[in-house]
Amino acid sequence: MTMHYLDETHILLFLVQVFILLLATRGLGEIFRRWNQPALTAELLVGILLGPTILGRFLPGLHRAIFPPDLVQQNMLETVAWIGVLFLLLETGLEIHFSVAWRQRGSALTIALADIIIPMVVAFLPCLLLPDRYLADPDRRIIFALFVATAMTISAMPVAARALHDLNLLKADLGFLIMSALAVNDIVGWVLFTIVLGFFTESAVSLGPVAAIFAATVGFAALALTLGRRVSTRALDVLKRFKLPEPSTSLTFACLLGLLFGAVTQKLGIHALFGFFLAGVVMGEARNLSEQSRGVISQMVYAIFVPLFFANIGLKIDFATGFDPFLVTFVTAIGIAGRYLGAWVGVGLTRAPRADRHFISIAHTPGGMMEVVVALLALESGLITIRVFVAVVFSAVFSSVIVGPWMRAALARRAAIRLLDLLHREAVLPELAAASRDDAIRELAVVAGNKMGGDARDRLVAAALARENEFGTGIGSGVAIPHVRLEGIRQPVVVFGHAAGGIDWDAPDGQPVRDVFLVVTPAGAQDVHVQILAEIARVLQAEENRKKLDRAADAAELWAFLQAMFSSARSAVSPGK
C-alpha cells in the first residue's frame, strides 16, 4: 500500500494555488459585479481558464506545474473547497426568514409549491426520453429524471436577492413576497433533493429504505425548525449576557451549529450539506442575531470560501470535452421555462396584483449556485454524467446572467412616477426628535396621518410598525424606507425626516440611519408603490445626494435639496392610479 505524506513542497504549492485562485476570482468577480453580473460566472470562468479546459489543453506543462496530478495536493484544495460549499449552504440558510415566510404562507406557499410541482413535471417527462448515452446508468432512468426534475425546482435565492437589491426593491413588499416564496422553495427543494439522492444510494428502491430516508429528512428538519430554533435563540441570549465580543461570538456559534447539524445529517444518511443549510435557517430565525453579524458571516463565505469552491470545479472538469450543445440547450430550456411557468401559475392562484405576475416569475428563473452544488453532489455520487453536469452548470450561469437585465426590462414597462407630486414641504422634517426606530416611524406617521385625515393615523402607525418588525426597511448607507399599503386612502403620501445624529435601524451594513422616508400607498396601487420605493432608493444611492441632506442648514435648504434631487425623475402619472 502506497503512503502519501504531506511535506513542505505541498504546503508551498497549496499557498501558491490559493493565492492565484483568490486573486483571479475576486478580481474578475468585481469586474463582473460592475457589469451587474453574478460573481459565480467569474469564479467558474477562472476555474475553466486555469483547469484542463484551457490551460491544460494549450499549456499542459504550466498547468501540471501549478496544479499537479498529485493526490495529496489535490486533496488539500478539495478539502478547502468543500469547506466552502458547506458554509455556502450555511449562509444561504441564514438568508431565509422561515417564520416570516410562514406568516406569508398564503401567497408565498402557493407560489413556492407551484414553482416546485410544475418545473418537476416540465423536466421529468422529457428526461425520460433522453438517449441512453446521456445517462450514467440507463437502468435507473427514473431516478435520473427525478434528480434533474428536482434540480430544476431550486431557484437561486442569492441571485434573485442581488437583482432585487440592484433594483432597490429587496425591502419592498414585492421583494418581501418573492424572497418568502423562494425561502419555501429552497427548503422544500433541498428536502426533495436529499430524498432523491438517498434513493439513488440504495442498491434497490424498496419501501423500507425510502420511508426511512423520508422520515429522517422531514423529521430532522421539523425538529431543527421548532426546538432547534428556540434553543439556539436562547443560547445566543445567554452568550450576550456574558458580553462576549461580537460578531465573533455569533460567528463561532453559527459555525458550531453548522458542524453539529452537518454531522447529524451525515450520520442519518442524509448529506451533511442539508445539515449546514438547516443550521443557517435556524440561525436566520434568531432575532438577537444582528444584521451586522449576518453581514460578517456572508462576507467571510463569499470573499474566501465560495470563490475557491466554484473555481475548483473548473480545475477538475474539462468543460470542452463535456460540452454537448443539444444537452445544454435542453437543460437550459426546461430549467428556465419550468421555473417561470411554475411561478406564473402560482402568482395567478394568489391575490398578488396581476401587474407583478411577470416580474415575480422572472425572479424565480435563475438556477445559480444551488443548481451547481446539487449537480456536483449528483456527479460525485455517480447519478449523472460529466455531460449532464456541464449542461446544468451552463444552465445555472446563463439563467443567472439574464435575470438582472430581464427584471430591469420588466420594471421599466411599469408606469413611471414623479416623487415631487407626492412629497410636499410640510411633510419634510429637518430634524427628527425620535431616538429609536419605532419612535421615528411614529413621528413620521403622525405627519402622514394628519394629511390623510380620519382614523388613518392610528391604523398607519400600527401597520407601519408591524411591517417594520416583520421585515426591516433599512437599505444601508444611512437610509431607511418604512412603507405600508393602507386600505381606505385615495392617494399615496410620502413623508421625509432627517436625523443628523443617526438612529439605530439594524441596517445590513450596521450604519445608523439619518434619512428616513415613510411611504404610504393605497392597498391596490401596487405599481405606484413599487415605483416610489425604487425612485427613492435610486436617488439616495448617490453619496453626493446624502451629503447634501447632511449639509442642509434649515428646513428651507433641506427642501430645496430634495426638490433638486427628485426633479430629474421620470414622467409623472396620476398619484391615485
C-alpha positions as CSV (number, residue, x, y, z in Angstrom):
1,M,0.0,0.0,0.0
2,T,1.5,3.4,-1.1
3,M,1.5,6.0,1.6
4,H,1.1,9.7,0.7
5,Y,2.7,12.2,3.1
6,L,2.3,15.9,3.4
7,D,5.6,17.8,3.0
8,E,6.8,21.5,2.7
9,T,6.5,21.4,-1.1
10,H,2.8,20.5,-0.8
11,I,2.2,23.5,1.6
12,L,4.2,25.9,-0.6
13,L,2.3,24.9,-3.7
14,F,-1.1,25.0,-1.9
15,L,-0.4,28.6,-0.8
16,V,0.5,29.5,-4.4
17,Q,-2.7,27.8,-5.7
18,V,-4.9,29.6,-3.2
19,F,-3.1,33.0,-4.0
20,I,-3.7,32.6,-7.7
21,L,-7.3,31.4,-7.4
22,L,-8.3,34.1,-4.9
23,L,-6.6,36.9,-6.8
24,A,-8.2,35.8,-10.1
25,T,-11.7,35.1,-8.8
26,R,-12.0,38.1,-6.6
27,G,-10.5,40.4,-9.2
28,L,-12.7,39.1,-12.1
29,G,-15.7,38.9,-9.8
30,E,-15.5,42.6,-9.0
31,I,-15.3,43.4,-12.7
32,F,-18.4,41.2,-13.3
33,R,-20.3,43.0,-10.5
34,R,-19.6,46.3,-12.1
35,W,-21.3,44.9,-15.2
36,N,-24.2,43.8,-13.0
37,Q,-23.4,40.1,-13.5
38,P,-23.1,37.4,-10.8
39,A,-19.7,36.7,-9.4
40,L,-20.5,33.0,-9.9
41,T,-19.8,33.4,-13.6
42,A,-16.4,34.9,-12.9
43,E,-15.5,32.2,-10.4
44,L,-16.4,29.3,-12.7
45,L,-14.6,31.1,-15.6
46,V,-11.4,31.3,-13.7
47,G,-11.5,27.6,-13.0
48,I,-12.2,26.8,-16.6
49,L,-9.3,29.1,-17.8
50,L,-6.8,27.6,-15.3
51,G,-8.1,24.0,-15.5
52,P,-7.9,21.3,-18.1
53,T,-10.3,23.1,-20.4
54,I,-7.9,25.9,-21.4
55,L,-4.6,26.0,-19.6
56,G,-4.3,22.2,-19.5
57,R,-5.1,22.0,-23.2
58,F,-2.8,24.7,-24.5
59,L,0.0,24.9,-21.9
60,P,0.0,21.5,-20.3
61,G,3.4,21.9,-18.7
62,L,2.5,25.1,-16.9
63,H,-0.8,23.5,-15.8
64,R,0.9,20.5,-14.3
65,A,3.4,22.7,-12.5
66,I,0.7,24.8,-10.8
67,F,-2.0,22.1,-10.4
68,P,-0.1,18.7,-10.5
69,P,-2.0,15.4,-10.5
70,D,-0.7,14.6,-7.1
71,L,-3.3,13.0,-4.8
72,V,-2.2,14.9,-1.6
73,Q,-2.0,18.2,-3.4
74,Q,-5.5,17.8,-5.0
75,N,-7.0,16.7,-1.6
76,M,-5.7,19.9,0.1
77,L,-7.5,22.2,-2.3
78,E,-10.5,19.9,-2.5
79,T,-10.9,20.0,1.3
80,V,-10.9,23.8,1.4
81,A,-13.4,23.8,-1.5
82,W,-15.7,21.5,0.4
83,I,-15.5,23.7,3.5
84,G,-16.5,26.5,1.2
85,V,-19.7,24.7,-0.1
86,L,-20.6,23.7,3.5
87,F,-20.5,27.3,4.6
88,L,-22.2,28.5,1.4
89,L,-25.2,26.3,2.4
90,L,-25.0,27.8,6.0
91,E,-25.1,31.3,4.6
92,T,-27.9,30.5,2.2
93,G,-30.0,29.2,5.1
94,L,-29.1,32.3,7.1
95,E,-30.8,34.5,4.4
96,I,-34.1,32.6,4.8
97,H,-36.5,34.1,7.2
98,F,-38.6,31.0,7.7
99,S,-41.1,32.4,10.3
100,V,-41.7,35.4,8.1
101,A,-42.2,33.2,5.1
102,W,-44.5,31.0,7.2
103,R,-46.7,34.0,8.1
104,Q,-46.9,34.8,4.4
105,R,-47.8,31.2,3.7
106,G,-51.0,32.0,1.8
107,S,-49.3,33.6,-1.1
108,A,-45.7,32.5,-0.6
109,L,-46.5,28.9,-0.1
110,T,-48.8,28.8,-3.1
111,I,-46.2,30.3,-5.4
112,A,-43.4,28.1,-4.0
113,L,-45.4,24.9,-4.3
114,A,-46.4,25.7,-7.9
115,D,-42.8,26.6,-8.6
116,I,-41.8,23.1,-7.4
117,I,-44.6,20.9,-8.9
118,I,-44.7,22.5,-12.4
119,P,-40.9,22.6,-13.0
120,M,-40.7,18.9,-11.9
121,V,-43.4,17.9,-14.4
122,V,-41.8,20.0,-17.2
123,A,-38.4,18.5,-16.6
124,F,-39.3,14.9,-15.6
125,L,-41.2,13.8,-18.7
126,P,-38.7,15.0,-21.3
127,C,-35.8,13.5,-19.3
128,L,-37.4,10.0,-19.5
129,L,-37.0,10.3,-23.3
130,L,-33.3,11.2,-23.3
131,P,-31.0,8.7,-25.2
132,D,-29.0,6.2,-23.0
133,R,-25.7,7.9,-23.9
134,Y,-26.6,10.8,-21.6
135,L,-27.3,8.6,-18.6
136,A,-24.8,7.3,-16.1
137,D,-27.0,4.2,-15.6
138,P,-29.8,3.6,-18.1
139,D,-31.4,1.1,-15.8
140,R,-32.1,3.8,-13.3
141,R,-33.7,6.3,-15.7
142,I,-36.5,7.2,-13.4
143,I,-34.1,8.2,-10.6
144,F,-32.1,10.2,-13.1
145,A,-35.2,12.0,-14.3
146,L,-36.2,12.7,-10.7
147,F,-32.9,14.3,-10.0
148,V,-33.0,16.6,-13.0
149,A,-36.6,17.5,-12.1
150,T,-35.6,18.3,-8.6
151,A,-32.6,20.3,-9.6
152,M,-34.8,22.4,-11.9
153,T,-37.0,23.4,-9.0
154,I,-34.3,25.0,-6.8
155,S,-34.2,28.7,-7.6
156,A,-31.2,30.8,-6.8
157,M,-32.3,33.0,-3.9
158,P,-29.0,34.9,-3.6
159,V,-29.1,35.8,-7.3
160,A,-32.7,37.0,-7.1
161,A,-31.9,38.9,-3.9
162,R,-28.9,40.6,-5.6
163,A,-31.1,41.6,-8.6
164,L,-33.8,43.0,-6.3
165,H,-31.2,44.9,-4.3
166,D,-29.8,46.4,-7.5
167,L,-33.4,47.5,-8.4
168,N,-33.9,48.9,-4.9
169,L,-36.8,46.5,-4.3
170,L,-35.4,44.0,-1.9
171,K,-37.1,45.7,1.1
172,A,-40.4,46.4,-0.8
173,D,-43.5,44.3,-0.4
174,L,-42.8,42.9,-3.8
175,G,-39.3,41.8,-2.8
176,F,-40.7,40.5,0.5
177,L,-43.2,38.2,-1.3
178,I,-40.5,37.0,-3.8
179,M,-38.0,36.2,-1.0
180,S,-40.6,34.5,1.1
181,A,-41.7,32.2,-1.8
182,L,-38.0,31.5,-2.6
183,A,-37.4,30.6,1.1
184,V,-40.1,28.0,1.0
185,N,-38.8,26.8,-2.4
186,D,-35.3,26.4,-1.1
187,I,-36.3,24.3,2.0
188,V,-38.7,22.0,0.1
189,G,-36.3,21.7,-2.8
190,W,-33.4,20.6,-0.6
191,V,-35.6,18.1,1.2
192,L,-36.7,16.6,-2.1
193,F,-33.1,16.5,-3.5
194,T,-31.8,14.8,-0.3
195,I,-34.5,12.2,-0.6
196,V,-33.8,11.6,-4.3
197,L,-30.1,11.3,-3.6
198,G,-30.9,8.8,-0.8
199,F,-33.0,6.8,-3.2
200,F,-30.0,6.5,-5.6
201,T,-27.6,5.4,-2.9
202,E,-29.8,2.4,-2.2
203,S,-29.0,-0.7,-4.2
204,A,-32.7,-1.2,-4.8
205,V,-35.6,1.2,-4.3
206,S,-37.8,-0.6,-1.7
207,L,-40.5,0.8,0.6
208,G,-38.4,0.4,3.8
209,P,-35.3,2.5,2.9
210,V,-37.5,5.0,1.1
211,A,-39.7,5.5,4.1
212,A,-36.6,5.7,6.4
213,I,-34.9,8.4,4.2
214,F,-38.2,10.4,4.0
215,A,-38.8,10.2,7.8
216,A,-35.2,11.1,8.7
217,T,-35.2,14.2,6.4
218,V,-38.6,15.6,7.3
219,G,-38.2,14.7,11.0
220,F,-34.9,16.3,11.5
221,A,-36.0,19.4,9.5
222,A,-39.1,19.7,11.7
223,L,-37.1,19.3,14.9
224,A,-34.5,21.8,13.8
225,L,-37.1,24.5,12.8
226,T,-39.0,24.1,16.1
227,L,-37.0,23.0,19.1
228,G,-33.6,23.9,17.5
229,R,-34.7,27.4,16.7
230,R,-35.8,28.1,20.3
231,V,-32.7,26.5,21.8
232,S,-30.3,28.5,19.5
233,T,-32.1,31.8,20.2
234,R,-31.8,31.2,24.0
235,A,-28.2,30.2,23.6
236,L,-27.4,33.5,21.9
237,D,-29.2,35.4,24.6
238,V,-27.1,33.6,27.3
239,L,-23.8,34.4,25.4
240,K,-24.8,38.0,25.1
241,R,-25.2,38.2,28.9
242,F,-21.5,37.5,29.2
243,K,-20.8,40.4,27.0
244,L,-18.5,38.4,24.8
245,P,-17.0,40.1,21.7
246,E,-19.3,40.5,18.7
247,P,-19.7,39.5,15.9
248,S,-17.0,36.8,16.6
249,T,-19.1,35.0,19.2
250,S,-22.1,34.8,16.9
251,L,-19.9,33.7,14.0
252,T,-18.4,30.9,16.2
253,F,-21.8,29.8,17.3
254,A,-23.1,29.6,13.8
255,C,-20.1,27.5,12.7
256,L,-20.5,25.1,15.6
257,L,-24.2,24.7,14.9
258,G,-23.4,24.0,11.2
259,L,-20.9,21.4,12.2
260,L,-23.3,19.8,14.6
261,F,-26.2,19.6,12.2
262,G,-23.9,18.5,9.4
263,A,-22.6,15.6,11.5
264,V,-26.1,14.6,12.5
265,T,-27.5,14.6,8.9
266,Q,-24.4,12.7,7.6
267,K,-24.9,10.1,10.3
268,L,-28.6,9.8,9.4
269,G,-27.6,9.0,5.8
270,I,-28.6,12.5,4.6
271,H,-25.9,14.6,3.2
272,A,-24.0,17.0,5.6
273,L,-24.9,19.9,3.3
274,F,-28.5,19.7,4.3
275,G,-27.5,19.9,7.9
276,F,-25.5,23.1,7.3
277,F,-28.4,24.5,5.3
278,L,-30.8,23.8,8.2
279,A,-28.3,25.3,10.7
280,G,-28.4,28.5,8.6
281,V,-32.2,28.6,8.6
282,V,-32.2,28.2,12.4
283,M,-29.6,30.9,12.9
284,G,-31.5,33.2,10.5
285,E,-34.6,32.9,12.8
286,A,-32.7,34.3,15.8
287,R,-33.9,37.8,16.3
288,N,-31.0,38.5,18.5
289,L,-28.5,37.9,15.7
290,S,-27.8,41.4,14.4
291,E,-27.7,42.4,10.7
292,Q,-24.0,43.3,11.2
293,S,-23.2,39.7,12.4
294,R,-25.1,38.3,9.4
295,G,-23.2,40.5,7.1
296,V,-19.8,39.4,8.6
297,I,-20.7,35.7,8.0
298,S,-21.8,36.4,4.5
299,Q,-18.7,38.4,3.6
300,M,-16.4,35.7,5.0
301,V,-18.2,33.0,3.0
302,Y,-18.4,34.9,-0.3
303,A,-14.9,36.5,0.0
304,I,-12.9,33.4,0.5
305,F,-14.6,30.0,0.5
306,V,-17.2,30.3,-2.3
307,P,-14.7,31.6,-5.0
308,L,-12.4,28.7,-4.2
309,F,-15.2,26.1,-4.4
310,F,-16.5,27.2,-7.8
311,A,-13.0,27.8,-9.2
312,N,-12.1,24.2,-8.1
313,I,-15.0,22.8,-10.2
314,G,-13.3,24.2,-13.3
315,L,-10.0,22.7,-12.2
316,K,-11.4,19.2,-12.1
317,I,-13.5,19.0,-15.2
318,D,-12.8,19.5,-18.9
319,F,-15.8,21.6,-20.0
320,A,-14.8,21.4,-23.7
321,T,-15.0,17.6,-23.7
322,G,-18.2,17.6,-21.7
323,F,-20.0,20.3,-23.7
324,D,-22.9,18.9,-25.6
325,P,-24.9,21.7,-27.5
326,F,-28.2,19.7,-27.5
327,L,-28.0,18.8,-23.8
328,V,-27.0,22.4,-22.8
329,T,-29.9,23.8,-24.8
330,F,-32.3,21.1,-23.4
331,V,-31.4,21.6,-19.7
332,T,-31.4,25.4,-20.0
333,A,-34.8,25.5,-21.7
334,I,-36.6,23.1,-19.3
335,G,-35.0,24.9,-16.3
336,I,-35.9,28.5,-17.2
337,A,-39.3,27.6,-18.8
338,G,-40.3,25.4,-15.9
339,R,-39.4,27.8,-13.1
340,Y,-41.0,30.8,-14.9
341,L,-44.2,28.8,-15.7
342,G,-44.4,27.5,-12.1
343,A,-44.2,30.9,-10.5
344,W,-46.5,32.4,-13.2
345,V,-49.2,29.9,-12.3
346,G,-48.5,30.3,-8.6
347,V,-49.0,34.0,-8.7
348,G,-52.2,33.6,-10.6
349,L,-53.6,31.5,-7.8
350,T,-52.9,34.2,-5.2
351,R,-54.2,37.7,-4.6
352,A,-51.0,39.3,-5.7
353,P,-51.5,42.1,-8.2
354,R,-51.6,40.9,-11.8
355,A,-49.0,43.6,-12.6
356,D,-46.5,41.7,-10.5
357,R,-47.0,38.3,-12.2
358,H,-44.4,38.7,-14.9
359,F,-41.8,40.2,-12.5
360,I,-42.2,37.6,-9.8
361,S,-42.0,34.8,-12.4
362,I,-38.7,36.2,-13.8
363,A,-37.3,36.3,-10.2
364,H,-37.8,32.6,-9.9
365,T,-35.9,31.6,-13.1
366,P,-32.2,31.7,-12.1
367,G,-30.6,28.4,-11.0
368,G,-27.4,29.9,-9.8
369,M,-25.1,28.4,-7.2
370,M,-27.5,25.9,-5.7
371,E,-28.1,24.3,-9.1
372,V,-24.4,23.8,-9.5
373,V,-24.0,22.4,-5.9
374,V,-26.7,19.8,-6.3
375,A,-25.3,18.8,-9.7
376,L,-21.8,18.4,-8.2
377,L,-23.2,16.1,-5.5
378,A,-25.1,14.1,-8.1
379,L,-21.9,13.8,-10.2
380,E,-19.8,12.7,-7.3
381,S,-22.5,10.1,-6.4
382,G,-22.5,8.7,-9.9
383,L,-26.0,9.8,-10.6
384,I,-25.2,11.9,-13.6
385,T,-22.5,12.0,-16.3
386,I,-20.0,14.8,-17.0
387,R,-22.0,16.0,-20.0
388,V,-25.2,16.4,-17.9
389,F,-23.2,18.2,-15.2
390,V,-21.7,20.6,-17.7
391,A,-25.2,21.3,-19.1
392,V,-26.5,22.1,-15.6
393,V,-23.6,24.4,-15.0
394,F,-24.2,26.3,-18.2
395,S,-27.9,26.5,-17.5
396,A,-27.2,27.9,-14.0
397,V,-24.8,30.5,-15.3
398,F,-27.0,31.6,-18.2
399,S,-30.1,31.9,-16.1
400,S,-28.2,33.9,-13.5
401,V,-26.7,36.3,-16.1
402,I,-30.0,37.1,-17.8
403,V,-32.2,37.6,-14.7
404,G,-30.9,41.1,-13.8
405,P,-31.5,42.7,-17.3
406,W,-34.7,40.8,-17.7
407,M,-36.1,42.1,-14.4
408,R,-35.0,45.7,-15.2
409,A,-36.8,45.4,-18.6
410,A,-39.9,44.2,-16.8
411,L,-39.8,47.0,-14.3
412,A,-39.2,49.7,-17.0
413,R,-42.6,48.7,-18.5
414,R,-44.4,49.9,-15.4
415,A,-45.9,53.4,-15.2
416,A,-43.4,56.0,-14.0
417,I,-44.0,58.4,-11.1
418,R,-42.7,61.8,-10.2
419,L,-42.0,61.8,-6.5
420,L,-42.3,65.6,-6.1
421,D,-46.1,65.2,-6.8
422,L,-46.3,63.2,-3.6
423,L,-43.7,64.8,-1.3
424,H,-44.6,68.4,-0.1
425,R,-42.7,70.9,2.0
426,E,-44.9,70.4,5.1
427,A,-44.1,66.7,5.0
428,V,-40.4,67.3,5.4
429,L,-39.0,67.2,9.0
430,P,-35.5,68.7,9.1
431,E,-34.7,67.2,12.5
432,L,-36.4,64.1,13.9
433,A,-36.8,64.2,17.6
434,A,-37.0,60.4,17.8
435,A,-34.1,58.4,19.2
436,S,-35.3,55.0,18.2
437,R,-36.6,53.3,15.0
438,D,-40.1,52.8,16.3
439,D,-40.4,56.4,17.6
440,A,-39.1,57.7,14.2
441,I,-41.8,55.8,12.4
442,R,-44.5,57.1,14.9
443,E,-43.2,60.7,14.4
444,L,-43.4,60.4,10.6
445,A,-46.7,58.6,10.7
446,V,-48.3,61.4,12.7
447,V,-47.5,63.8,9.9
448,A,-48.7,61.4,7.2
449,G,-51.9,60.6,9.2
450,N,-52.7,64.3,9.5
451,K,-52.6,64.6,5.7
452,M,-54.8,61.6,5.3
453,G,-57.4,62.5,8.0
454,G,-59.9,60.3,9.7
455,D,-58.7,57.3,11.7
456,A,-55.9,56.7,9.2
457,R,-53.2,57.9,11.5
458,D,-53.7,55.2,14.2
459,R,-54.1,52.5,11.6
460,L,-51.0,53.8,9.8
461,V,-48.8,53.7,13.0
462,A,-49.9,50.1,13.8
463,A,-49.5,48.9,10.2
464,A,-46.1,50.5,9.7
465,L,-44.6,49.2,13.0
466,A,-45.9,45.7,12.3
467,R,-44.4,45.8,8.8
468,E,-41.1,47.0,10.1
469,N,-40.9,44.3,12.7
470,E,-41.7,41.7,10.1
471,F,-39.1,42.7,7.5
472,G,-36.7,45.6,8.2
473,T,-36.6,48.5,5.7
474,G,-33.1,49.8,6.4
475,I,-31.4,49.6,3.0
476,G,-27.9,50.7,4.1
477,S,-25.8,53.8,3.6
478,G,-27.8,55.6,6.3
479,V,-31.2,55.3,4.5
480,A,-34.4,53.6,5.6
481,I,-37.7,53.5,3.7
482,P,-40.5,52.2,6.0
483,H,-43.6,51.7,3.9
484,V,-47.1,50.3,4.1
485,R,-50.2,49.8,1.9
486,L,-53.3,51.0,3.6
487,E,-57.0,50.4,2.9
488,G,-59.3,53.4,2.7
489,I,-56.9,56.0,1.4
490,R,-57.2,57.5,-2.1
491,Q,-53.7,58.6,-3.0
492,P,-50.1,58.0,-1.9
493,V,-48.4,60.0,0.9
494,V,-44.6,60.4,1.3
495,V,-43.0,62.0,4.5
496,F,-39.3,62.6,4.9
497,G,-37.4,63.0,8.2
498,H,-33.7,63.7,8.7
499,A,-31.8,62.6,11.9
500,A,-28.4,64.3,12.0
501,G,-27.2,62.1,14.9
502,G,-28.4,58.8,13.3
503,I,-30.8,56.2,14.5
504,D,-30.0,52.5,15.1
505,W,-32.1,50.7,12.5
506,D,-30.2,47.4,12.4
507,A,-29.4,48.0,8.8
508,P,-27.5,45.4,6.7
509,D,-24.3,47.5,6.8
510,G,-24.6,48.3,10.5
511,Q,-24.7,52.1,9.9
512,P,-27.1,54.3,11.8
513,V,-29.9,55.8,9.7
514,R,-30.0,59.5,9.0
515,D,-32.5,59.8,6.1
516,V,-36.0,58.2,6.6
517,F,-38.8,58.2,4.0
518,L,-42.2,56.9,5.2
519,V,-44.2,55.8,2.1
520,V,-48.0,55.1,2.4
521,T,-49.9,54.0,-0.7
522,P,-53.5,52.7,-1.3
523,A,-53.8,49.0,-0.9
524,G,-54.5,48.4,-4.6
525,A,-51.9,50.8,-6.1
526,Q,-49.1,48.2,-6.3
527,D,-47.5,49.8,-9.4
528,V,-47.1,53.2,-7.8
529,H,-45.9,51.6,-4.5
530,V,-43.1,49.8,-6.2
531,Q,-42.1,52.8,-8.3
532,I,-41.9,55.2,-5.3
533,L,-39.6,52.9,-3.4
534,A,-37.4,52.3,-6.4
535,E,-37.1,56.0,-7.1
536,I,-36.3,57.0,-3.5
537,A,-33.6,54.3,-3.3
538,R,-32.2,55.2,-6.7
539,V,-31.7,58.9,-5.8
540,L,-30.4,58.2,-2.3
541,Q,-27.9,55.6,-3.5
542,A,-25.7,58.6,-4.7
543,E,-23.3,59.5,-1.9
544,E,-23.3,63.1,-3.1
545,N,-27.1,63.4,-2.5
546,R,-26.8,62.0,1.0
547,K,-24.1,64.5,1.8
548,K,-26.2,67.4,0.6
549,L,-29.0,66.4,3.0
550,D,-26.5,66.2,5.9
551,R,-25.2,69.7,5.0
552,A,-28.7,71.4,5.0
553,A,-28.7,74.2,7.5
554,D,-32.5,74.5,7.8
555,A,-35.9,73.3,6.6
556,A,-35.8,75.6,3.5
557,E,-32.4,74.4,2.4
558,L,-33.4,70.7,3.0
559,W,-36.5,71.1,0.9
560,A,-34.5,72.8,-1.9
561,F,-32.1,69.9,-1.9
562,L,-34.9,67.4,-2.1
563,Q,-36.5,69.3,-5.0
564,A,-33.3,69.3,-6.9
565,M,-32.6,65.6,-6.4
566,F,-36.1,64.4,-7.5
567,S,-36.8,67.0,-10.2
568,S,-35.0,64.8,-12.8
569,A,-37.3,61.9,-12.1
570,R,-39.2,60.3,-15.0
571,S,-42.6,61.5,-16.3
572,A,-45.5,61.6,-13.9
573,V,-48.6,59.5,-13.6
574,S,-51.7,60.3,-11.6
575,P,-50.8,59.5,-8.0
576,G,-54.1,57.9,-7.4
577,K,-53.8,55.5,-10.2
